[in-house]
Amino acid sequence: MAKRIRNFIDRAFSRTVDLKMLHRLLSPYLEQIGLDWATLPTGDPKRREAIFNLFAKADLRFPAPLQFALYNISTLSTDAGARFIQEIATEMGVDVLAAHRIDGAPDDLRFTPRFMALATWLDHRVVFDKALSAAAFLTHTTKLERDADREDVEPRHHEQGVQDAFAEAVRTHFLGRYNGRYCDVRWFEDEDLLRVLILHGSKPETKNVDQGGAEDTLKFREIVQSTIEFDPRQGSIAVGSKSATDAKTLVKLFGEHILGDKEIFEASAKEQLYTLEPLQRQGASFKFHLDESGDITHVALREVRVDEAQVTKTGRLKRSPWFLTLGDTDNALKRLKVVAPEIEIDDVRIVHAKIDVTIEVEGTETVVPVTIRPPRTVSMRDHSHERLILEMLEDNDIRKRRRSDQAAAAAE
C-alpha cells in the first residue's frame, strides 16, 4: 500500500498537481501525517518539493482512510481509468472537470489521468465509485474461460431471489474457505455482457510493523476482487480471481444459480481453447492477418518458447530435456530460423507465444502485450481491448470458436 502511495505522488505529479485540491484531500489528516500546511515554504517549487518528500517516506503510519483514498485514486490514475471516468460521467451528464476549466482556453495540460481521478474523488464520488468498479474487471491478467454446453442460454438474474441466492452461495464459499466474513456482490450490465464484481476476504496475513516506535504484529485479511463476465450470445464465461480454485467454484455457482445448471460449463473444461498450430504449421512465414479497416494496426510475434516435450499414449506430458526461448521485435520464428537453423519447427513444440498488439485509439496507438499458452490460457495486462484482441485471435485460428455442432454434441 505504501509503495502504491509513493508511486502515485511521484515527482511529476507533485510538480503539477493543483495544490488546493491536494490540500482538500489531506486536510483531515495533516496532524496525523506530520504536515503543517501553514509552515510549508512560500515558493511554489520548494512547497511542492516538501510535499513530494513527505510522500516519498509514506508508510503504514499514514491513517487508514487516507491510504484507502490514495490507493483508490491511484487505481484510476491510468489512461484506462480516465476513459472509465469520462464514459460514466458522460452517461450521467456530468463534467467532472467543469470547475477546473478556464473559459476560452484549450484543454489544460494539467488534465492528466491522475488529475482527473483526484478531481472526481473529491467532487463526484458517485462517478468515481462506478468507474472504480468498472476498472476491477481489468485487474486480472489471466482469466478462467469456459463455454456453455448449449447455445442461447439466458441468464435469469432478474428473477426474484436469484441474485440474493447467488450472493449467499458465494458468501458461504468464501466464509468456509477463508473464514472471511466480508462479501459484497455487485451486478453490472454492459451492452451484451453481464458482469459481476465480488469483493471478499482472502487468506490472513501477518506482518511485523513499527507501532509507535515498538515492534508489533499486525494480522489482517486483505479484501480482494473476483470478477465474472458472461456473454449470453456465445454462452461463454470468463472469471478473474487470485485463486484458480475460487475461479472454478464461481463458474459452478454462476451456472447453478444464474443459468439453472451447475454443470453447464464442465464439458469445456477439458477442451482446447487456444492453439499455436498455425505458427507450428507455417513457421517463419507465419504472419497475422488483420482487418484493414479495424482498430488493430499491427501484431508482432515478440517471443516464442520451444522444446521437445511429447504427449504419451496415456495422455501424460513427457518433459523435454531442454527448451529455448527466443525474442524478436517483429517475428521470433524468423529469428529462430536464423539463430538455430538446425531446429526444424515441425519437430518441436511451441510452448508459448508472446505478441505485441498495436491498437489505434482516437488517433493514438497503444501496444498491448499478450501471452498465449495453450491449451486454455491467454494473459494480458490491459484488458481494455480484450474482446477486440480475442476476435483477432479467432480470425487467425489461434483462439478456437465454439461451433454449434460441438455444443449440440456436448448437450447429448
C-alpha positions as CSV (number, residue, x, y, z in Angstrom):
1,M,0.0,0.0,0.0
2,A,2.7,2.5,1.0
3,K,4.6,1.7,-2.3
4,R,1.4,2.4,-4.2
5,I,1.1,5.8,-2.4
6,R,4.7,6.7,-3.3
7,N,4.1,5.8,-6.9
8,F,1.0,8.0,-7.0
9,I,2.6,11.1,-5.5
10,D,5.7,11.0,-7.7
11,R,7.9,13.9,-8.7
12,A,6.0,14.6,-11.9
13,F,2.6,14.7,-10.0
14,S,3.9,16.8,-7.2
15,R,5.1,19.4,-9.7
16,T,1.8,19.7,-11.5
17,V,-1.0,18.8,-9.0
18,D,-3.4,21.6,-8.1
19,L,-2.3,22.3,-4.5
20,K,-5.8,23.5,-3.5
21,M,-7.2,20.1,-4.4
22,L,-4.4,18.2,-2.7
23,H,-4.9,20.3,0.4
24,R,-8.6,19.4,0.4
25,L,-7.7,15.7,0.3
26,L,-5.1,15.9,3.0
27,S,-6.7,18.4,5.4
28,P,-8.5,15.9,7.7
29,Y,-5.2,14.0,8.2
30,L,-2.5,16.8,8.4
31,E,-1.7,16.3,12.1
32,Q,-1.6,12.5,11.8
33,I,0.9,12.6,8.8
34,G,3.0,15.3,10.5
35,L,2.4,18.0,7.9
36,D,1.7,21.7,8.9
37,W,0.4,23.2,5.7
38,A,0.9,26.7,7.0
39,T,4.6,26.3,7.5
40,L,5.3,24.9,4.0
41,P,7.8,27.1,2.0
42,T,6.1,30.0,0.3
43,G,7.9,29.5,-3.0
44,D,5.9,27.2,-5.3
45,P,8.8,24.9,-6.3
46,K,10.0,24.4,-2.7
47,R,6.5,23.8,-1.5
48,R,6.0,21.1,-4.0
49,E,9.3,19.5,-3.2
50,A,8.4,19.4,0.5
51,I,5.1,17.6,-0.4
52,F,7.0,15.1,-2.6
53,N,9.5,14.4,0.2
54,L,6.6,13.7,2.7
55,F,5.0,11.1,0.4
56,A,8.4,9.6,-0.5
57,K,8.5,8.4,3.1
58,A,4.9,7.2,3.2
59,D,4.4,4.1,5.4
60,L,1.8,2.4,7.4
61,R,1.6,5.3,9.9
62,F,-0.4,7.1,7.3
63,P,-4.0,6.9,8.6
64,A,-6.1,4.1,7.0
65,P,-8.7,6.4,5.4
66,L,-6.0,8.4,3.7
67,Q,-4.3,5.2,2.5
68,F,-7.6,3.9,1.2
69,A,-8.3,7.2,-0.7
70,L,-4.9,7.4,-2.3
71,Y,-4.9,3.7,-3.2
72,N,-8.3,4.0,-5.0
73,I,-7.3,7.3,-6.7
74,S,-4.1,5.7,-7.9
75,T,-6.1,2.8,-9.3
76,L,-8.0,5.2,-11.7
77,S,-4.9,7.3,-12.4
78,T,-4.3,5.5,-15.7
79,D,-5.4,6.0,-19.3
80,A,-7.9,3.2,-18.8
81,G,-9.1,4.7,-15.6
82,A,-9.6,8.1,-17.2
83,R,-11.6,6.5,-20.0
84,F,-13.9,4.9,-17.4
85,I,-14.4,8.2,-15.6
86,Q,-15.2,10.0,-18.9
87,E,-17.6,7.4,-20.2
88,I,-19.5,7.1,-16.9
89,A,-19.6,10.9,-16.4
90,T,-20.9,11.3,-19.9
91,E,-23.6,8.8,-19.3
92,M,-24.6,10.6,-16.1
93,G,-24.5,14.0,-17.8
94,V,-21.6,15.2,-15.6
95,D,-18.5,17.2,-16.5
96,V,-16.0,16.2,-13.8
97,L,-13.6,18.9,-14.9
98,A,-16.1,21.8,-15.2
99,A,-14.8,23.6,-12.1
100,H,-11.2,23.5,-13.3
101,R,-11.7,24.7,-16.9
102,I,-10.7,28.1,-18.0
103,D,-13.2,29.9,-20.3
104,G,-11.9,30.3,-23.8
105,A,-8.7,28.2,-23.2
106,P,-7.9,24.9,-24.8
107,D,-7.8,21.8,-22.7
108,D,-5.5,22.3,-19.8
109,L,-2.3,20.3,-19.8
110,R,-2.9,19.6,-16.1
111,F,-5.8,17.3,-17.0
112,T,-3.8,14.1,-16.7
113,P,-5.4,10.8,-15.6
114,R,-4.2,11.5,-12.1
115,F,-5.6,15.0,-12.0
116,M,-9.0,13.6,-13.3
117,A,-9.0,10.8,-10.7
118,L,-8.3,13.2,-7.8
119,A,-10.9,15.8,-9.0
120,T,-13.5,13.0,-9.4
121,W,-12.8,11.6,-6.0
122,L,-13.2,15.0,-4.3
123,D,-16.3,16.3,-6.2
124,H,-18.0,13.4,-8.0
125,R,-17.9,10.3,-5.7
126,V,-20.7,8.5,-7.4
127,V,-18.9,8.7,-10.8
128,F,-15.7,7.7,-9.1
129,D,-17.2,4.6,-7.4
130,K,-18.8,3.4,-10.6
131,A,-15.5,3.9,-12.5
132,L,-13.6,2.0,-9.8
133,S,-16.0,-0.9,-10.1
134,A,-15.5,-1.0,-13.9
135,A,-11.7,-0.9,-13.5
136,A,-11.9,-4.0,-11.3
137,F,-12.6,-6.1,-14.5
138,L,-9.1,-5.1,-15.8
139,T,-7.1,-6.2,-12.8
140,H,-6.6,-10.0,-13.6
141,T,-4.1,-10.6,-16.3
142,T,-5.3,-14.2,-16.7
143,K,-8.9,-15.4,-16.6
144,L,-10.5,-18.8,-16.4
145,E,-12.6,-19.2,-19.6
146,R,-15.4,-21.7,-20.2
147,D,-18.2,-22.3,-22.7
148,A,-21.7,-23.5,-22.0
149,D,-22.6,-26.9,-23.4
150,R,-25.5,-25.4,-25.3
151,E,-26.3,-22.1,-27.1
152,D,-28.9,-19.4,-26.4
153,V,-28.6,-19.7,-22.6
154,E,-30.4,-16.8,-21.0
155,P,-29.3,-15.7,-17.5
156,R,-32.2,-15.4,-15.0
157,H,-30.6,-12.9,-12.7
158,H,-33.6,-10.6,-13.0
159,E,-35.9,-13.2,-11.5
160,Q,-36.9,-12.6,-7.9
161,G,-34.4,-14.0,-5.3
162,V,-31.9,-15.2,-7.9
163,Q,-29.2,-12.6,-7.2
164,D,-29.7,-13.0,-3.4
165,A,-29.3,-16.8,-3.6
166,F,-26.1,-16.4,-5.7
167,A,-24.7,-13.9,-3.3
168,E,-25.4,-16.1,-0.3
169,A,-23.8,-19.1,-2.0
170,V,-20.7,-17.0,-2.8
171,R,-20.6,-15.7,0.7
172,T,-20.8,-19.2,2.1
173,H,-18.0,-20.4,-0.1
174,F,-15.6,-17.6,1.0
175,L,-16.6,-17.9,4.6
176,G,-15.8,-21.6,4.6
177,R,-12.6,-21.2,2.6
178,Y,-11.0,-18.2,4.3
179,N,-13.2,-17.6,7.3
180,G,-13.7,-14.2,5.7
181,R,-17.0,-12.5,6.8
182,Y,-17.0,-9.7,4.3
183,C,-18.5,-10.4,0.9
184,D,-20.1,-7.8,-1.4
185,V,-21.6,-8.8,-4.8
186,R,-22.2,-6.1,-7.4
187,W,-24.0,-6.5,-10.7
188,F,-23.4,-4.6,-14.0
189,E,-24.9,-5.0,-17.4
190,D,-22.7,-3.6,-20.1
191,E,-24.1,-3.8,-23.7
192,D,-24.2,-7.6,-24.3
193,L,-22.2,-8.6,-21.2
194,L,-23.4,-9.5,-17.7
195,R,-20.6,-8.6,-15.3
196,V,-20.4,-9.5,-11.6
197,L,-17.9,-8.0,-9.2
198,I,-17.3,-9.8,-5.9
199,L,-15.3,-8.2,-3.1
200,H,-14.3,-10.8,-0.5
201,G,-11.7,-11.7,2.1
202,S,-8.7,-13.9,1.5
203,K,-6.1,-15.8,3.5
204,P,-5.0,-13.9,6.6
205,E,-1.5,-12.4,6.5
206,T,0.7,-11.5,9.5
207,K,3.4,-8.8,9.3
208,N,5.8,-7.2,11.9
209,V,5.2,-3.5,12.0
210,D,6.6,-0.4,13.6
211,Q,3.9,0.6,16.1
212,G,4.8,3.9,17.9
213,G,8.5,3.0,17.9
214,A,8.0,-0.5,19.1
215,E,7.8,-3.8,17.2
216,D,4.3,-5.2,17.0
217,T,2.4,-7.8,15.0
218,L,-0.4,-6.9,12.6
219,K,-2.7,-9.6,11.4
220,F,-5.1,-8.7,8.6
221,R,-7.3,-10.3,5.9
222,E,-7.0,-8.5,2.6
223,I,-10.1,-7.7,0.6
224,V,-9.6,-8.9,-2.9
225,Q,-11.7,-8.8,-6.1
226,S,-13.0,-11.6,-8.2
227,T,-14.8,-10.9,-11.4
228,I,-17.3,-12.7,-13.6
229,E,-18.1,-11.8,-17.2
230,F,-20.8,-13.8,-19.1
231,D,-21.6,-13.3,-22.8
232,P,-25.1,-14.8,-23.4
233,R,-24.7,-14.6,-27.2
234,Q,-21.8,-17.1,-27.1
235,G,-22.6,-18.8,-23.8
236,S,-19.1,-18.0,-22.6
237,I,-17.9,-17.1,-19.2
238,A,-14.6,-15.6,-18.0
239,V,-13.7,-15.5,-14.3
240,G,-10.8,-13.5,-12.8
241,S,-9.6,-14.5,-9.4
242,K,-6.4,-14.7,-7.3
243,S,-7.2,-18.4,-6.8
244,A,-7.8,-21.0,-9.5
245,T,-9.9,-23.0,-7.0
246,D,-12.1,-19.9,-6.3
247,A,-12.5,-19.3,-10.1
248,K,-13.7,-22.8,-10.7
249,T,-16.1,-22.6,-7.8
250,L,-17.5,-19.3,-9.1
251,V,-18.1,-20.9,-12.5
252,K,-20.2,-23.6,-10.9
253,L,-22.1,-21.3,-8.7
254,F,-22.9,-19.0,-11.6
255,G,-24.1,-21.9,-13.7
256,E,-26.2,-23.3,-10.8
257,H,-27.9,-20.0,-9.7
258,I,-27.9,-17.8,-12.8
259,L,-28.3,-20.3,-15.6
260,G,-30.0,-23.1,-13.7
261,D,-27.4,-25.8,-14.4
262,K,-24.2,-26.0,-12.3
263,E,-22.6,-28.5,-14.8
264,I,-23.3,-26.3,-17.9
265,F,-19.6,-25.3,-18.3
266,E,-18.0,-28.6,-17.3
267,A,-17.6,-30.1,-20.7
268,S,-15.5,-27.2,-22.0
269,A,-13.1,-27.5,-19.1
270,K,-11.3,-30.3,-21.0
271,E,-11.4,-28.7,-24.4
272,Q,-8.6,-26.9,-26.1
273,L,-9.4,-23.2,-26.3
274,Y,-6.1,-21.8,-27.7
275,T,-3.7,-23.4,-30.2
276,L,-0.4,-22.4,-31.7
277,E,-0.8,-24.9,-34.6
278,P,-0.9,-22.1,-37.3
279,L,2.5,-21.0,-36.1
280,Q,3.8,-24.5,-35.9
281,R,2.5,-25.2,-39.5
282,Q,3.8,-22.1,-41.2
283,G,6.9,-21.5,-39.2
284,A,9.0,-18.4,-40.2
285,S,6.4,-17.5,-42.9
286,F,3.6,-17.0,-40.3
287,K,2.0,-13.6,-40.1
288,F,-1.2,-12.3,-38.5
289,H,-4.0,-11.4,-40.9
290,L,-5.7,-8.2,-39.8
291,D,-8.9,-6.3,-40.9
292,E,-7.5,-3.3,-42.8
293,S,-10.4,-1.2,-41.6
294,G,-10.1,-2.4,-38.0
295,D,-8.5,-0.8,-34.9
296,I,-5.6,-3.3,-34.7
297,T,-2.9,-2.0,-37.0
298,H,0.0,-4.4,-36.3
299,V,0.8,-7.6,-34.4
300,A,4.4,-8.5,-33.6
301,L,5.4,-12.0,-32.7
302,R,7.7,-10.9,-29.9
303,E,8.7,-14.2,-28.3
304,V,8.4,-18.0,-28.7
305,R,9.5,-20.8,-26.5
306,V,10.1,-24.2,-28.0
307,D,11.0,-27.6,-26.5
308,E,10.7,-31.4,-27.3
309,A,8.0,-32.3,-24.9
310,Q,5.7,-35.0,-26.1
311,V,2.3,-36.4,-25.1
312,T,2.5,-40.1,-24.4
313,K,-0.1,-42.7,-25.3
314,T,-1.6,-42.4,-21.8
315,G,-2.1,-38.7,-22.3
316,R,0.7,-37.6,-19.9
317,L,3.2,-35.0,-21.0
318,K,6.8,-36.3,-21.2
319,R,9.0,-33.4,-20.2
320,S,11.7,-32.1,-22.6
321,P,15.3,-32.2,-21.6
322,W,15.8,-28.7,-23.0
323,F,13.9,-25.5,-24.0
324,L,14.8,-22.4,-26.0
325,T,13.2,-19.0,-25.5
326,L,13.8,-16.5,-28.3
327,G,12.7,-13.0,-28.8
328,D,12.5,-10.5,-31.7
329,T,11.0,-7.1,-32.3
330,D,8.7,-8.4,-35.1
331,N,8.8,-12.2,-35.8
332,A,10.5,-14.5,-33.3
333,L,10.0,-17.5,-35.6
334,K,12.1,-15.8,-38.3
335,R,14.7,-15.1,-35.7
336,L,14.7,-18.7,-34.6
337,K,15.4,-19.9,-38.2
338,V,18.4,-17.5,-38.3
339,V,19.8,-18.3,-34.9
340,A,19.2,-22.0,-34.8
341,P,18.7,-23.2,-38.4
342,E,19.2,-26.8,-37.3
343,I,15.9,-26.7,-35.4
344,E,13.0,-27.9,-37.6
345,I,9.8,-26.3,-36.3
346,D,7.9,-29.5,-37.2
347,D,10.0,-31.5,-34.8
348,V,9.5,-29.3,-31.7
349,R,6.6,-28.0,-29.6
350,I,5.8,-24.3,-29.4
351,V,5.1,-23.9,-25.6
352,H,4.0,-20.3,-25.7
353,A,4.0,-17.2,-27.8
354,K,4.1,-13.6,-26.8
355,I,2.7,-11.0,-29.1
356,D,2.5,-7.2,-29.1
357,V,-0.8,-5.9,-30.4
358,T,-0.8,-2.4,-31.7
359,I,-4.3,-0.7,-31.5
360,E,-5.2,2.7,-32.7
361,V,-7.5,4.5,-30.3
362,E,-8.7,8.0,-31.2
363,G,-5.6,8.7,-33.3
364,T,-3.2,7.4,-30.7
365,E,-1.5,4.0,-30.9
366,T,-1.3,1.8,-27.8
367,V,0.6,-1.5,-27.6
368,V,-0.9,-4.4,-25.6
369,P,1.4,-7.3,-24.7
370,V,-0.4,-10.7,-24.8
371,T,0.8,-14.2,-23.9
372,I,-0.7,-17.2,-25.5
373,R,-0.2,-20.5,-23.6
374,P,-2.2,-23.5,-24.9
375,P,-4.4,-25.2,-24.3
376,R,-6.6,-22.8,-22.3
377,T,-4.7,-19.7,-21.2
378,V,-4.2,-16.2,-22.6
379,S,-2.8,-13.4,-20.5
380,M,-2.8,-9.6,-21.0
381,R,-2.1,-6.8,-18.5
382,D,-4.5,-4.4,-20.2
383,H,-8.0,-5.9,-20.7
384,S,-9.5,-2.7,-22.1
385,H,-9.4,-4.1,-25.6
386,E,-9.8,-7.8,-24.6
387,R,-12.7,-8.6,-26.9
388,L,-11.1,-6.9,-29.9
389,I,-7.9,-9.0,-29.3
390,L,-9.8,-12.3,-28.8
391,E,-11.7,-11.7,-32.0
392,M,-8.4,-11.2,-33.8
393,L,-7.0,-14.4,-32.4
394,E,-10.2,-16.2,-33.6
395,D,-9.8,-14.8,-37.1
396,N,-6.2,-16.2,-37.1
397,D,-7.4,-19.6,-35.8
398,I,-5.4,-19.3,-32.6
399,R,-8.5,-19.0,-30.4
400,K,-10.9,-21.7,-31.3
401,R,-14.5,-20.8,-31.9
402,R,-17.1,-23.0,-30.2
403,R,-19.1,-24.4,-33.1
404,S,-22.8,-25.1,-32.7
405,D,-22.3,-28.7,-33.6
406,Q,-19.8,-29.0,-30.7
407,A,-22.4,-27.5,-28.3
408,A,-25.0,-29.9,-29.5
409,A,-22.7,-32.9,-29.1
410,A,-21.8,-31.8,-25.6
411,A,-25.5,-31.5,-24.7
412,E,-26.2,-35.1,-25.8
